[in-house]
Amino acid sequence: MLLQYPIDKLDEVITYTKDDLVEYLPITEKHVDSGMTLGKIAEAAIRYSDNTAGNTLFKKLDGPKGFERSYSGRHL
C-alpha cells in the first residue's frame, strides 16, 4: 500500500457505512460515524485482522486488479 500511497497520505480520513461492515470488526465498528485514517485502517487490518478494514483497503487499491497492478513487476 505504501508503494501507492505515500506516508503523508496515511492521514486521509476514509469513511464507510454500516452496510460496509462485515463479520469480525473489532476496530472499525467503533468508528462508523467518524471514519478512520488510512493509516489506522491499515493498522486495524494488519494488527487486529479487522475484516472491514481489510475490505476497505482492498477497495482503496481498486480491488484485485488494482492490487495486481500496484505490485506487478516489483518482485515482492
mmCIF file of the N, C-alpha and C atoms, coordinates in Angstrom:
data_MODEL
# 
_entry.id   MODEL 
# 
loop_
_atom_site.group_PDB 
_atom_site.id 
_atom_site.type_symbol 
_atom_site.label_atom_id 
_atom_site.label_alt_id 
_atom_site.label_comp_id 
_atom_site.label_asym_id 
_atom_site.label_entity_id 
_atom_site.label_seq_id 
_atom_site.pdbx_PDB_ins_code 
_atom_site.Cartn_x 
_atom_site.Cartn_y 
_atom_site.Cartn_z 
_atom_site.occupancy 
_atom_site.B_iso_or_equiv 
_atom_site.pdbx_formal_charge 
_atom_site.auth_seq_id 
_atom_site.auth_comp_id 
_atom_site.auth_asym_id 
_atom_site.auth_atom_id 
_atom_site.pdbx_PDB_model_num 
ATOM 1   N N  . MET A 1 1  ? 0.810   -1.175  0.000   1.00 0.00 ? 1  MET A N  1 
ATOM 2   C CA . MET A 1 1  ? 0.000   0.000   0.000   1.00 0.00 ? 1  MET A CA 1 
ATOM 3   C C  . MET A 1 1  ? 0.864   1.253   0.000   1.00 0.00 ? 1  MET A C  1 
ATOM 4   N N  . LEU A 1 2  ? 1.967   1.218   0.701   1.00 0.00 ? 2  LEU A N  1 
ATOM 5   C CA . LEU A 1 2  ? 2.843   2.389   0.749   1.00 0.00 ? 2  LEU A CA 1 
ATOM 6   C C  . LEU A 1 2  ? 3.480   2.686   -0.600  1.00 0.00 ? 2  LEU A C  1 
ATOM 7   N N  . LEU A 1 3  ? 3.499   1.702   -1.479  1.00 0.00 ? 3  LEU A N  1 
ATOM 8   C CA . LEU A 1 3  ? 4.001   1.949   -2.828  1.00 0.00 ? 3  LEU A CA 1 
ATOM 9   C C  . LEU A 1 3  ? 3.056   2.866   -3.598  1.00 0.00 ? 3  LEU A C  1 
ATOM 10  N N  . GLN A 1 4  ? 1.785   2.805   -3.257  1.00 0.00 ? 4  GLN A N  1 
ATOM 11  C CA . GLN A 1 4  ? 0.777   3.588   -3.956  1.00 0.00 ? 4  GLN A CA 1 
ATOM 12  C C  . GLN A 1 4  ? 0.400   4.861   -3.197  1.00 0.00 ? 4  GLN A C  1 
ATOM 13  N N  . TYR A 1 5  ? 0.487   4.835   -1.867  1.00 0.00 ? 5  TYR A N  1 
ATOM 14  C CA . TYR A 1 5  ? 0.104   5.975   -1.044  1.00 0.00 ? 5  TYR A CA 1 
ATOM 15  C C  . TYR A 1 5  ? 1.276   6.369   -0.157  1.00 0.00 ? 5  TYR A C  1 
ATOM 16  N N  . PRO A 1 6  ? 1.873   7.535   -0.391  1.00 0.00 ? 6  PRO A N  1 
ATOM 17  C CA . PRO A 1 6  ? 2.998   7.961   0.442   1.00 0.00 ? 6  PRO A CA 1 
ATOM 18  C C  . PRO A 1 6  ? 2.561   8.195   1.887   1.00 0.00 ? 6  PRO A C  1 
ATOM 19  N N  . ILE A 1 7  ? 3.522   8.233   2.772   1.00 0.00 ? 7  ILE A N  1 
ATOM 20  C CA . ILE A 1 7  ? 3.263   8.346   4.211   1.00 0.00 ? 7  ILE A CA 1 
ATOM 21  C C  . ILE A 1 7  ? 2.354   9.522   4.538   1.00 0.00 ? 7  ILE A C  1 
ATOM 22  N N  . ASP A 1 8  ? 2.513   10.651  3.873   1.00 0.00 ? 8  ASP A N  1 
ATOM 23  C CA . ASP A 1 8  ? 1.679   11.806  4.210   1.00 0.00 ? 8  ASP A CA 1 
ATOM 24  C C  . ASP A 1 8  ? 0.209   11.592  3.856   1.00 0.00 ? 8  ASP A C  1 
ATOM 25  N N  . LYS A 1 9  ? -0.105  10.615  3.034   1.00 0.00 ? 9  LYS A N  1 
ATOM 26  C CA . LYS A 1 9  ? -1.496  10.308  2.689   1.00 0.00 ? 9  LYS A CA 1 
ATOM 27  C C  . LYS A 1 9  ? -2.156  9.392   3.723   1.00 0.00 ? 9  LYS A C  1 
ATOM 28  N N  . LEU A 1 10 ? -1.388  8.861   4.664   1.00 0.00 ? 10 LEU A N  1 
ATOM 29  C CA . LEU A 1 10 ? -1.952  7.964   5.671   1.00 0.00 ? 10 LEU A CA 1 
ATOM 30  C C  . LEU A 1 10 ? -2.868  8.696   6.644   1.00 0.00 ? 10 LEU A C  1 
ATOM 31  N N  . ASP A 1 11 ? -2.835  10.038  6.638   1.00 0.00 ? 11 ASP A N  1 
ATOM 32  C CA . ASP A 1 11 ? -3.726  10.831  7.486   1.00 0.00 ? 11 ASP A CA 1 
ATOM 33  C C  . ASP A 1 11 ? -5.073  11.109  6.822   1.00 0.00 ? 11 ASP A C  1 
ATOM 34  N N  . GLU A 1 12 ? -5.236  10.663  5.590   1.00 0.00 ? 12 GLU A N  1 
ATOM 35  C CA . GLU A 1 12 ? -6.510  10.850  4.882   1.00 0.00 ? 12 GLU A CA 1 
ATOM 36  C C  . GLU A 1 12 ? -7.601  10.058  5.597   1.00 0.00 ? 12 GLU A C  1 
ATOM 37  N N  . VAL A 1 13 ? -8.716  10.715  5.903   1.00 0.00 ? 13 VAL A N  1 
ATOM 38  C CA . VAL A 1 13 ? -9.819  10.040  6.582   1.00 0.00 ? 13 VAL A CA 1 
ATOM 39  C C  . VAL A 1 13 ? -10.688 9.330   5.548   1.00 0.00 ? 13 VAL A C  1 
ATOM 40  N N  . ILE A 1 14 ? -10.915 8.062   5.809   1.00 0.00 ? 14 ILE A N  1 
ATOM 41  C CA . ILE A 1 14 ? -11.746 7.220   4.954   1.00 0.00 ? 14 ILE A CA 1 
ATOM 42  C C  . ILE A 1 14 ? -13.043 6.957   5.710   1.00 0.00 ? 14 ILE A C  1 
ATOM 43  N N  . THR A 1 15 ? -14.161 7.171   5.051   1.00 0.00 ? 15 THR A N  1 
ATOM 44  C CA . THR A 1 15 ? -15.445 6.896   5.693   1.00 0.00 ? 15 THR A CA 1 
ATOM 45  C C  . THR A 1 15 ? -16.048 5.626   5.104   1.00 0.00 ? 15 THR A C  1 
ATOM 46  N N  . TYR A 1 16 ? -16.902 5.009   5.875   1.00 0.00 ? 16 TYR A N  1 
ATOM 47  C CA . TYR A 1 16 ? -17.607 3.802   5.463   1.00 0.00 ? 16 TYR A CA 1 
ATOM 48  C C  . TYR A 1 16 ? -18.935 3.789   6.203   1.00 0.00 ? 16 TYR A C  1 
ATOM 49  N N  . THR A 1 17 ? -19.845 2.964   5.757   1.00 0.00 ? 17 THR A N  1 
ATOM 50  C CA . THR A 1 17 ? -21.176 2.922   6.349   1.00 0.00 ? 17 THR A CA 1 
ATOM 51  C C  . THR A 1 17 ? -21.411 1.577   7.031   1.00 0.00 ? 17 THR A C  1 
ATOM 52  N N  . LYS A 1 18 ? -22.534 1.480   7.721   1.00 0.00 ? 18 LYS A N  1 
ATOM 53  C CA . LYS A 1 18 ? -22.901 0.214   8.360   1.00 0.00 ? 18 LYS A CA 1 
ATOM 54  C C  . LYS A 1 18 ? -23.051 -0.895  7.324   1.00 0.00 ? 18 LYS A C  1 
ATOM 55  N N  . ASP A 1 19 ? -23.429 -0.532  6.110   1.00 0.00 ? 19 ASP A N  1 
ATOM 56  C CA . ASP A 1 19 ? -23.567 -1.534  5.040   1.00 0.00 ? 19 ASP A CA 1 
ATOM 57  C C  . ASP A 1 19 ? -22.219 -2.135  4.643   1.00 0.00 ? 19 ASP A C  1 
ATOM 58  N N  . ASP A 1 20 ? -21.125 -1.440  4.926   1.00 0.00 ? 20 ASP A N  1 
ATOM 59  C CA . ASP A 1 20 ? -19.783 -1.929  4.593   1.00 0.00 ? 20 ASP A CA 1 
ATOM 60  C C  . ASP A 1 20 ? -19.237 -2.897  5.640   1.00 0.00 ? 20 ASP A C  1 
ATOM 61  N N  . LEU A 1 21 ? -19.872 -2.950  6.803   1.00 0.00 ? 21 LEU A N  1 
ATOM 62  C CA . LEU A 1 21 ? -19.354 -3.772  7.897   1.00 0.00 ? 21 LEU A CA 1 
ATOM 63  C C  . LEU A 1 21 ? -19.548 -5.255  7.607   1.00 0.00 ? 21 LEU A C  1 
ATOM 64  N N  . VAL A 1 22 ? -18.523 -6.032  7.907   1.00 0.00 ? 22 VAL A N  1 
ATOM 65  C CA . VAL A 1 22 ? -18.579 -7.489  7.771   1.00 0.00 ? 22 VAL A CA 1 
ATOM 66  C C  . VAL A 1 22 ? -18.149 -8.115  9.092   1.00 0.00 ? 22 VAL A C  1 
ATOM 67  N N  . GLU A 1 23 ? -18.357 -9.407  9.215   1.00 0.00 ? 23 GLU A N  1 
ATOM 68  C CA . GLU A 1 23 ? -18.056 -10.093 10.470  1.00 0.00 ? 23 GLU A CA 1 
ATOM 69  C C  . GLU A 1 23 ? -16.590 -9.961  10.870  1.00 0.00 ? 23 GLU A C  1 
ATOM 70  N N  . TYR A 1 24 ? -16.384 -9.874  12.135  1.00 0.00 ? 24 TYR A N  1 
ATOM 71  C CA . TYR A 1 24 ? -15.120 -9.645  12.835  1.00 0.00 ? 24 TYR A CA 1 
ATOM 72  C C  . TYR A 1 24 ? -14.542 -8.285  12.468  1.00 0.00 ? 24 TYR A C  1 
ATOM 73  N N  . LEU A 1 25 ? -14.946 -7.320  13.270  1.00 0.00 ? 25 LEU A N  1 
ATOM 74  C CA . LEU A 1 25 ? -14.578 -5.932  13.042  1.00 0.00 ? 25 LEU A CA 1 
ATOM 75  C C  . LEU A 1 25 ? -14.300 -5.237  14.368  1.00 0.00 ? 25 LEU A C  1 
ATOM 76  N N  . PRO A 1 26 ? -13.291 -5.702  15.112  1.00 0.00 ? 26 PRO A N  1 
ATOM 77  C CA . PRO A 1 26 ? -13.053 -5.179  16.458  1.00 0.00 ? 26 PRO A CA 1 
ATOM 78  C C  . PRO A 1 26 ? -12.701 -3.693  16.512  1.00 0.00 ? 26 PRO A C  1 
ATOM 79  N N  . ILE A 1 27 ? -12.207 -3.131  15.446  1.00 0.00 ? 27 ILE A N  1 
ATOM 80  C CA . ILE A 1 27 ? -11.791 -1.728  15.452  1.00 0.00 ? 27 ILE A CA 1 
ATOM 81  C C  . ILE A 1 27 ? -12.752 -0.864  14.641  1.00 0.00 ? 27 ILE A C  1 
ATOM 82  N N  . THR A 1 28 ? -13.037 -1.247  13.418  1.00 0.00 ? 28 THR A N  1 
ATOM 83  C CA . THR A 1 28 ? -13.836 -0.392  12.535  1.00 0.00 ? 28 THR A CA 1 
ATOM 84  C C  . THR A 1 28 ? -15.255 -0.171  13.035  1.00 0.00 ? 28 THR A C  1 
ATOM 85  N N  . GLU A 1 29 ? -15.826 -1.122  13.772  1.00 0.00 ? 29 GLU A N  1 
ATOM 86  C CA . GLU A 1 29 ? -17.197 -0.939  14.256  1.00 0.00 ? 29 GLU A CA 1 
ATOM 87  C C  . GLU A 1 29 ? -17.310 0.247   15.204  1.00 0.00 ? 29 GLU A C  1 
ATOM 88  N N  . LYS A 1 30 ? -16.214 0.635   15.824  1.00 0.00 ? 30 LYS A N  1 
ATOM 89  C CA . LYS A 1 30 ? -16.214 1.753   16.774  1.00 0.00 ? 30 LYS A CA 1 
ATOM 90  C C  . LYS A 1 30 ? -16.130 3.109   16.081  1.00 0.00 ? 30 LYS A C  1 
ATOM 91  N N  . HIS A 1 31 ? -15.901 3.122   14.771  1.00 0.00 ? 31 HIS A N  1 
ATOM 92  C CA . HIS A 1 31 ? -15.639 4.380   14.063  1.00 0.00 ? 31 HIS A CA 1 
ATOM 93  C C  . HIS A 1 31 ? -16.536 4.598   12.844  1.00 0.00 ? 31 HIS A C  1 
ATOM 94  N N  . VAL A 1 32 ? -17.697 3.968   12.826  1.00 0.00 ? 32 VAL A N  1 
ATOM 95  C CA . VAL A 1 32 ? -18.592 4.099   11.670  1.00 0.00 ? 32 VAL A CA 1 
ATOM 96  C C  . VAL A 1 32 ? -19.009 5.556   11.465  1.00 0.00 ? 32 VAL A C  1 
ATOM 97  N N  . ASP A 1 33 ? -19.285 6.262   12.543  1.00 0.00 ? 33 ASP A N  1 
ATOM 98  C CA . ASP A 1 33 ? -19.757 7.647   12.427  1.00 0.00 ? 33 ASP A CA 1 
ATOM 99  C C  . ASP A 1 33 ? -18.663 8.627   12.025  1.00 0.00 ? 33 ASP A C  1 
ATOM 100 N N  . SER A 1 34 ? -17.428 8.346   12.426  1.00 0.00 ? 34 SER A N  1 
ATOM 101 C CA . SER A 1 34 ? -16.340 9.309   12.198  1.00 0.00 ? 34 SER A CA 1 
ATOM 102 C C  . SER A 1 34 ? -15.386 8.913   11.080  1.00 0.00 ? 34 SER A C  1 
ATOM 103 N N  . GLY A 1 35 ? -15.376 7.635   10.708  1.00 0.00 ? 35 GLY A N  1 
ATOM 104 C CA . GLY A 1 35 ? -14.383 7.155   9.757   1.00 0.00 ? 35 GLY A CA 1 
ATOM 105 C C  . GLY A 1 35 ? -13.039 6.985   10.451  1.00 0.00 ? 35 GLY A C  1 
ATOM 106 N N  . MET A 1 36 ? -12.045 6.587   9.702   1.00 0.00 ? 36 MET A N  1 
ATOM 107 C CA . MET A 1 36 ? -10.700 6.369   10.247  1.00 0.00 ? 36 MET A CA 1 
ATOM 108 C C  . MET A 1 36 ? -9.682  6.834   9.221   1.00 0.00 ? 36 MET A C  1 
ATOM 109 N N  . THR A 1 37 ? -8.493  7.134   9.696   1.00 0.00 ? 37 THR A N  1 
ATOM 110 C CA . THR A 1 37 ? -7.440  7.487   8.747   1.00 0.00 ? 37 THR A CA 1 
ATOM 111 C C  . THR A 1 37 ? -6.990  6.231   8.009   1.00 0.00 ? 37 THR A C  1 
ATOM 112 N N  . LEU A 1 38 ? -6.438  6.434   6.849   1.00 0.00 ? 38 LEU A N  1 
ATOM 113 C CA . LEU A 1 38 ? -5.925  5.324   6.058   1.00 0.00 ? 38 LEU A CA 1 
ATOM 114 C C  . LEU A 1 38 ? -4.893  4.535   6.858   1.00 0.00 ? 38 LEU A C  1 
ATOM 115 N N  . GLY A 1 39 ? -4.051  5.228   7.605   1.00 0.00 ? 39 GLY A N  1 
ATOM 116 C CA . GLY A 1 39 ? -3.047  4.565   8.434   1.00 0.00 ? 39 GLY A CA 1 
ATOM 117 C C  . GLY A 1 39 ? -3.664  3.694   9.514   1.00 0.00 ? 39 GLY A C  1 
ATOM 118 N N  . LYS A 1 40 ? -4.715  4.197   10.172  1.00 0.00 ? 40 LYS A N  1 
ATOM 119 C CA . LYS A 1 40 ? -5.381  3.425   11.229  1.00 0.00 ? 40 LYS A CA 1 
ATOM 120 C C  . LYS A 1 40 ? -6.154  2.244   10.648  1.00 0.00 ? 40 LYS A C  1 
ATOM 121 N N  . ILE A 1 41 ? -6.697  2.420   9.459   1.00 0.00 ? 41 ILE A N  1 
ATOM 122 C CA . ILE A 1 41 ? -7.378  1.298   8.802   1.00 0.00 ? 41 ILE A CA 1 
ATOM 123 C C  . ILE A 1 41 ? -6.369  0.208   8.464   1.00 0.00 ? 41 ILE A C  1 
ATOM 124 N N  . ALA A 1 42 ? -5.218  0.603   7.961   1.00 0.00 ? 42 ALA A N  1 
ATOM 125 C CA . ALA A 1 42 ? -4.168  -0.379  7.662   1.00 0.00 ? 42 ALA A CA 1 
ATOM 126 C C  . ALA A 1 42 ? -3.733  -1.092  8.934   1.00 0.00 ? 42 ALA A C  1 
ATOM 127 N N  . GLU A 1 43 ? -3.574  -0.345  10.010  1.00 0.00 ? 43 GLU A N  1 
ATOM 128 C CA . GLU A 1 43 ? -3.187  -0.958  11.289  1.00 0.00 ? 43 GLU A CA 1 
ATOM 129 C C  . GLU A 1 43 ? -4.255  -1.938  11.765  1.00 0.00 ? 43 GLU A C  1 
ATOM 130 N N  . ALA A 1 44 ? -5.524  -1.555  11.667  1.00 0.00 ? 44 ALA A N  1 
ATOM 131 C CA . ALA A 1 44 ? -6.609  -2.440  12.093  1.00 0.00 ? 44 ALA A CA 1 
ATOM 132 C C  . ALA A 1 44 ? -6.624  -3.725  11.272  1.00 0.00 ? 44 ALA A C  1 
ATOM 133 N N  . ALA A 1 45 ? -6.372  -3.604  9.985   1.00 0.00 ? 45 ALA A N  1 
ATOM 134 C CA . ALA A 1 45 ? -6.366  -4.785  9.117   1.00 0.00 ? 45 ALA A CA 1 
ATOM 135 C C  . ALA A 1 45 ? -5.215  -5.719  9.462   1.00 0.00 ? 45 ALA A C  1 
ATOM 136 N N  . ILE A 1 46 ? -4.041  -5.154  9.667   1.00 0.00 ? 46 ILE A N  1 
ATOM 137 C CA . ILE A 1 46 ? -2.846  -5.970  9.891   1.00 0.00 ? 46 ILE A CA 1 
ATOM 138 C C  . ILE A 1 46 ? -2.739  -6.446  11.335  1.00 0.00 ? 46 ILE A C  1 
ATOM 139 N N  . ARG A 1 47 ? -2.903  -5.540  12.254  1.00 0.00 ? 47 ARG A N  1 
ATOM 140 C CA . ARG A 1 47 ? -2.671  -5.862  13.665  1.00 0.00 ? 47 ARG A CA 1 
ATOM 141 C C  . ARG A 1 47 ? -3.819  -6.633  14.305  1.00 0.00 ? 47 ARG A C  1 
ATOM 142 N N  . TYR A 1 48 ? -5.054  -6.316  13.898  1.00 0.00 ? 48 TYR A N  1 
ATOM 143 C CA . TYR A 1 48 ? -6.220  -6.916  14.539  1.00 0.00 ? 48 TYR A CA 1 
ATOM 144 C C  . TYR A 1 48 ? -7.024  -7.821  13.611  1.00 0.00 ? 48 TYR A C  1 
ATOM 145 N N  . SER A 1 49 ? -6.582  -8.004  12.384  1.00 0.00 ? 49 SER A N  1 
ATOM 146 C CA . SER A 1 49 ? -7.304  -8.819  11.390  1.00 0.00 ? 49 SER A CA 1 
ATOM 147 C C  . SER A 1 49 ? -8.747  -8.358  11.217  1.00 0.00 ? 49 SER A C  1 
ATOM 148 N N  . ASP A 1 50 ? -8.954  -7.058  11.299  1.00 0.00 ? 50 ASP A N  1 
ATOM 149 C CA . ASP A 1 50 ? -10.286 -6.473  11.142  1.00 0.00 ? 50 ASP A CA 1 
ATOM 150 C C  . ASP A 1 50 ? -10.696 -6.608  9.677   1.00 0.00 ? 50 ASP A C  1 
ATOM 151 N N  . ASN A 1 51 ? -11.737 -7.396  9.433   1.00 0.00 ? 51 ASN A N  1 
ATOM 152 C CA . ASN A 1 51 ? -12.152 -7.695  8.062   1.00 0.00 ? 51 ASN A CA 1 
ATOM 153 C C  . ASN A 1 51 ? -12.700 -6.485  7.316   1.00 0.00 ? 51 ASN A C  1 
ATOM 154 N N  . THR A 1 52 ? -13.423 -5.623  8.005   1.00 0.00 ? 52 THR A N  1 
ATOM 155 C CA . THR A 1 52 ? -13.923 -4.412  7.347   1.00 0.00 ? 52 THR A CA 1 
ATOM 156 C C  . THR A 1 52 ? -12.759 -3.527  6.934   1.00 0.00 ? 52 THR A C  1 
ATOM 157 N N  . ALA A 1 53 ? -11.749 -3.426  7.776   1.00 0.00 ? 53 ALA A N  1 
ATOM 158 C CA . ALA A 1 53 ? -10.558 -2.636  7.441   1.00 0.00 ? 53 ALA A CA 1 
ATOM 159 C C  . ALA A 1 53 ? -9.861  -3.231  6.219   1.00 0.00 ? 53 ALA A C  1 
ATOM 160 N N  . GLY A 1 54 ? -9.725  -4.546  6.195   1.00 0.00 ? 54 GLY A N  1 
ATOM 161 C CA . GLY A 1 54 ? -9.094  -5.206  5.052   1.00 0.00 ? 54 GLY A CA 1 
ATOM 162 C C  . GLY A 1 54 ? -9.861  -4.957  3.761   1.00 0.00 ? 54 GLY A C  1 
ATOM 163 N N  . ASN A 1 55 ? -11.176 -5.073  3.820   1.00 0.00 ? 55 ASN A N  1 
ATOM 164 C CA . ASN A 1 55 ? -12.003 -4.820  2.636   1.00 0.00 ? 55 ASN A CA 1 
ATOM 165 C C  . ASN A 1 55 ? -11.900 -3.366  2.189   1.00 0.00 ? 55 ASN A C  1 
ATOM 166 N N  . THR A 1 56 ? -11.845 -2.454  3.151   1.00 0.00 ? 56 THR A N  1 
ATOM 167 C CA . THR A 1 56 ? -11.736 -1.030  2.833   1.00 0.00 ? 56 THR A CA 1 
ATOM 168 C C  . THR A 1 56 ? -10.414 -0.738  2.131   1.00 0.00 ? 56 THR A C  1 
ATOM 169 N N  . LEU A 1 57 ? -9.337  -1.334  2.607   1.00 0.00 ? 57 LEU A N  1 
ATOM 170 C CA . LEU A 1 57 ? -8.034  -1.160  1.949   1.00 0.00 ? 57 LEU A CA 1 
ATOM 171 C C  . LEU A 1 57 ? -8.057  -1.733  0.536   1.00 0.00 ? 57 LEU A C  1 
ATOM 172 N N  . PHE A 1 58 ? -8.665  -2.886  0.403   1.00 0.00 ? 58 PHE A N  1 
ATOM 173 C CA . PHE A 1 58 ? -8.741  -3.533  -0.906  1.00 0.00 ? 58 PHE A CA 1 
ATOM 174 C C  . PHE A 1 58 ? -9.480  -2.638  -1.899  1.00 0.00 ? 58 PHE A C  1 
ATOM 175 N N  . LYS A 1 59 ? -10.586 -2.030  -1.448  1.00 0.00 ? 59 LYS A N  1 
ATOM 176 C CA . LYS A 1 59 ? -11.325 -1.094  -2.304  1.00 0.00 ? 59 LYS A CA 1 
ATOM 177 C C  . LYS A 1 59 ? -10.461 0.107   -2.661  1.00 0.00 ? 59 LYS A C  1 
ATOM 178 N N  . LYS A 1 60 ? -9.711  0.601   -1.694  1.00 0.00 ? 60 LYS A N  1 
ATOM 179 C CA . LYS A 1 60 ? -8.854  1.773   -1.922  1.00 0.00 ? 60 LYS A CA 1 
ATOM 180 C C  . LYS A 1 60 ? -7.801  1.465   -2.989  1.00 0.00 ? 60 LYS A C  1 
ATOM 181 N N  . LEU A 1 61 ? -7.372  0.215   -3.063  1.00 0.00 ? 61 LEU A N  1 
ATOM 182 C CA . LEU A 1 61 ? -6.395  -0.204  -4.073  1.00 0.00 ? 61 LEU A CA 1 
ATOM 183 C C  . LEU A 1 61 ? -7.066  -0.603  -5.389  1.00 0.00 ? 61 LEU A C  1 
ATOM 184 N N  . ASP A 1 62 ? -8.359  -0.334  -5.525  1.00 0.00 ? 62 ASP A N  1 
ATOM 185 C CA . ASP A 1 62 ? -9.140  -0.663  -6.725  1.00 0.00 ? 62 ASP A CA 1 
ATOM 186 C C  . ASP A 1 62 ? -9.325  -2.162  -6.919  1.00 0.00 ? 62 ASP A C  1 
ATOM 187 N N  . GLY A 1 63 ? -9.500  -2.897  -5.838  1.00 0.00 ? 63 GLY A N  1 
ATOM 188 C CA . GLY A 1 63 ? -9.828  -4.316  -5.909  1.00 0.00 ? 63 GLY A CA 1 
ATOM 189 C C  . GLY A 1 63 ? -8.685  -5.189  -6.388  1.00 0.00 ? 63 GLY A C  1 
ATOM 190 N N  . PRO A 1 64 ? -9.001  -6.429  -6.782  1.00 0.00 ? 64 PRO A N  1 
ATOM 191 C CA . PRO A 1 64 ? -7.965  -7.384  -7.179  1.00 0.00 ? 64 PRO A CA 1 
ATOM 192 C C  . PRO A 1 64 ? -7.078  -6.897  -8.323  1.00 0.00 ? 64 PRO A C  1 
ATOM 193 N N  . LYS A 1 65 ? -7.682  -6.307  -9.335  1.00 0.00 ? 65 LYS A N  1 
ATOM 194 C CA . LYS A 1 65 ? -6.885  -5.841  -10.485 1.00 0.00 ? 65 LYS A CA 1 
ATOM 195 C C  . LYS A 1 65 ? -5.967  -4.693  -10.083 1.00 0.00 ? 65 LYS A C  1 
ATOM 196 N N  . GLY A 1 66 ? -6.463  -3.783  -9.263  1.00 0.00 ? 66 GLY A N  1 
ATOM 197 C CA . GLY A 1 66 ? -5.630  -2.678  -8.792  1.00 0.00 ? 66 GLY A CA 1 
ATOM 198 C C  . GLY A 1 66 ? -4.488  -3.174  -7.924  1.00 0.00 ? 66 GLY A C  1 
ATOM 199 N N  . PHE A 1 67 ? -4.777  -4.176  -7.099  1.00 0.00 ? 67 PHE A N  1 
ATOM 200 C CA . PHE A 1 67 ? -3.741  -4.776  -6.259  1.00 0.00 ? 67 PHE A CA 1 
ATOM 201 C C  . PHE A 1 67 ? -2.654  -5.391  -7.134  1.00 0.00 ? 67 PHE A C  1 
ATOM 202 N N  . GLU A 1 68 ? -3.083  -6.146  -8.147  1.00 0.00 ? 68 GLU A N  1 
ATOM 203 C CA . GLU A 1 68 ? -2.115  -6.754  -9.074  1.00 0.00 ? 68 GLU A CA 1 
ATOM 204 C C  . GLU A 1 68 ? -1.276  -5.693  -9.775  1.00 0.00 ? 68 GLU A C  1 
ATOM 205 N N  . ARG A 1 69 ? -1.927  -4.640  -10.266 1.00 0.00 ? 69 ARG A N  1 
ATOM 206 C CA . ARG A 1 69 ? -1.207  -3.564  -10.957 1.00 0.00 ? 69 ARG A CA 1 
ATOM 207 C C  . ARG A 1 69 ? -0.173  -2.911  -10.048 1.00 0.00 ? 69 ARG A C  1 
ATOM 208 N N  . SER A 1 70 ? -0.534  -2.705  -8.788  1.00 0.00 ? 70 SER A N  1 
ATOM 209 C CA . SER A 1 70 ? 0.379   -1.997  -7.891  1.00 0.00 ? 70 SER A CA 1 
ATOM 210 C C  . SER A 1 70 ? 1.614   -2.831  -7.544  1.00 0.00 ? 70 SER A C  1 
ATOM 211 N N  . TYR A 1 71 ? 1.513   -4.141  -7.659  1.00 0.00 ? 71 TYR A N  1 
ATOM 212 C CA . TYR A 1 71 ? 2.646   -4.988  -7.294  1.00 0.00 ? 71 TYR A CA 1 
ATOM 213 C C  . TYR A 1 71 ? 3.310   -5.701  -8.464  1.00 0.00 ? 71 TYR A C  1 
ATOM 214 N N  . SER A 1 72 ? 2.729   -5.628  -9.638  1.00 0.00 ? 72 SER A N  1 
ATOM 215 C CA . SER A 1 72 ? 3.334   -6.326  -10.774 1.00 0.00 ? 72 SER A CA 1 
ATOM 216 C C  . SER A 1 72 ? 4.674   -5.693  -11.134 1.00 0.00 ? 72 SER A C  1 
ATOM 217 N N  . GLY A 1 73 ? 5.632   -6.538  -11.369 1.00 0.00 ? 73 GLY A N  1 
ATOM 218 C CA . GLY A 1 73 ? 6.959   -6.072  -11.761 1.00 0.00 ? 73 GLY A CA 1 
ATOM 219 C C  . GLY A 1 73 ? 7.826   -5.594  -10.615 1.00 0.00 ? 73 GLY A C  1 
ATOM 220 N N  . ARG A 1 74 ? 7.344   -5.697  -9.392  1.00 0.00 ? 74 ARG A N  1 
ATOM 221 C CA . ARG A 1 74 ? 8.133   -5.219  -8.246  1.00 0.00 ? 74 ARG A CA 1 
ATOM 222 C C  . ARG A 1 74 ? 8.928   -6.348  -7.581  1.00 0.00 ? 74 ARG A C  1 
ATOM 223 N N  . HIS A 1 75 ? 8.681   -7.578  -7.980  1.00 0.00 ? 75 HIS A N  1 
ATOM 224 C CA . HIS A 1 75 ? 9.399   -8.754  -7.459  1.00 0.00 ? 75 HIS A CA 1 
ATOM 225 C C  . HIS A 1 75 ? 9.338   -8.813  -5.936  1.00 0.00 ? 75 HIS A C  1 
ATOM 226 N N  . LEU A 1 76 ? 8.136   -8.619  -5.409  1.00 0.00 ? 76 LEU A N  1 
ATOM 227 C CA . LEU A 1 76 ? 7.962   -8.662  -3.949  1.00 0.00 ? 76 LEU A CA 1 
ATOM 228 C C  . LEU A 1 76 ? 7.569   -10.034 -3.492  1.00 0.00 ? 76 LEU A C  1 
# 
